[in-house]
């Protein structure tokens, strides 16, 4: 909710509190990645998303967000497409599936 309200610092403080209980939690890593992404710290966000994907290899969201961030750099389109395909394979929920399909199609049209 803090992040949705634009309070990146508040969301970071919440992530730090949650991290104390479970530092390897994929949810906490994803929250930290979202904070970094909102702050324009894309390299940090990508590193955290990689950790979240490793912590829960069956979760589509970290792969999808990675693809979205990589998509911002046309030179990384092939890498983004790889992550979009992985997200599509993992998507279990309809919204994740549709987001992955759209992003994959966008990247395939570009690449």
C-alpha positions as CSV (number, residue, x, y, z in Angstrom):
1,X,0.0,0.0,0.0
2,X,2.8,2.4,0.8
3,X,4.4,1.8,-2.6
4,X,1.0,2.3,-4.3
5,X,0.7,5.6,-2.5
6,X,4.1,6.7,-3.8
7,X,5.9,6.3,-0.4
8,X,9.0,4.5,-1.5
9,X,10.9,5.3,1.7
10,X,8.0,4.0,3.8
11,X,7.9,0.8,1.7
12,X,11.6,0.4,2.1
13,X,11.3,0.7,5.9
14,X,8.5,-1.9,5.8
15,X,10.7,-4.2,3.7
16,X,13.6,-3.8,6.2
17,X,11.3,-4.8,9.0
18,X,10.0,-7.8,7.1
19,X,13.5,-8.8,6.1
20,X,14.5,-9.1,9.7
21,X,12.0,-12.0,10.1
22,X,12.9,-13.8,6.8
23,X,15.8,-12.3,4.8
24,X,15.4,-14.9,2.0
25,X,11.6,-14.4,1.6
26,X,10.8,-14.1,-2.1
27,X,8.0,-11.7,-1.2
28,X,10.4,-9.4,0.7
29,X,12.9,-9.5,-2.2
30,X,10.1,-8.6,-4.6
31,X,9.0,-5.7,-2.4
32,X,12.6,-4.4,-2.2
33,X,12.9,-4.8,-6.0
34,X,9.7,-2.8,-6.5
35,X,11.1,0.0,-4.3
36,X,14.3,0.0,-6.3
37,X,12.4,0.1,-9.5
38,X,10.3,3.0,-8.4
39,X,13.4,4.9,-7.4
40,X,14.9,4.3,-10.8
41,X,17.6,1.9,-9.4
42,X,17.1,-0.6,-12.2
43,X,20.4,-2.5,-11.7
44,X,19.5,-3.0,-8.0
45,X,16.0,-4.1,-8.9
46,X,17.3,-6.6,-11.4
47,X,19.6,-8.1,-8.8
48,X,16.8,-8.4,-6.3
49,X,14.5,-9.9,-8.9
50,X,17.2,-12.5,-9.7
51,X,17.4,-13.4,-6.0
52,X,13.6,-13.6,-5.7
53,X,13.4,-15.9,-8.8
54,X,16.1,-18.1,-7.2
55,X,14.3,-18.2,-3.9
56,X,11.0,-19.3,-5.6
57,X,11.8,-20.7,-9.1
58,X,8.1,-21.5,-9.7
59,X,6.9,-17.9,-9.3
60,X,6.2,-15.9,-12.5
61,X,6.3,-12.4,-11.1
62,X,10.0,-12.0,-10.7
63,X,10.6,-13.2,-14.2
64,X,7.9,-10.9,-15.6
65,X,9.2,-7.9,-13.8
66,X,12.8,-8.7,-15.0
67,X,11.5,-8.8,-18.5
68,X,9.7,-5.5,-18.1
69,X,12.9,-3.8,-16.8
70,X,15.1,-5.3,-19.4
71,X,12.6,-4.3,-22.1
72,X,13.5,-0.6,-21.4
73,X,16.9,-1.2,-23.0
74,X,16.5,-2.2,-26.6
75,X,20.0,-3.8,-26.5
76,X,18.7,-6.3,-23.9
77,X,15.6,-7.3,-25.8
78,X,16.8,-10.9,-26.3
79,X,17.5,-11.3,-22.6
80,X,14.1,-9.7,-21.8
81,X,12.4,-12.1,-24.2
82,X,14.0,-15.1,-22.4
83,X,12.5,-13.9,-19.1
84,X,9.1,-13.2,-20.7
85,X,9.0,-16.7,-22.0
86,X,9.9,-18.1,-18.6
87,X,7.2,-15.9,-17.0
88,X,4.7,-17.3,-19.5
89,X,5.7,-20.9,-18.6
90,X,5.3,-20.2,-14.9
91,X,2.2,-18.1,-15.0
92,X,-0.6,-19.6,-13.0
93,X,-2.9,-16.7,-12.5
94,X,-4.8,-15.1,-15.4
95,X,-3.4,-11.6,-15.0
96,X,0.2,-12.9,-14.9
97,X,-0.5,-15.0,-17.9
98,X,-2.0,-12.1,-19.9
99,X,0.8,-9.7,-18.9
100,X,3.4,-12.3,-19.9
101,X,1.7,-12.9,-23.3
102,X,1.5,-9.2,-24.0
103,X,5.1,-8.6,-23.1
104,X,6.3,-11.6,-25.0
105,X,4.4,-10.5,-28.1
106,X,5.8,-6.9,-27.8
107,X,9.4,-8.3,-27.5
108,X,9.0,-10.7,-30.3
109,X,7.7,-7.9,-32.6
110,X,10.8,-5.8,-31.5
111,X,13.4,-8.6,-31.6
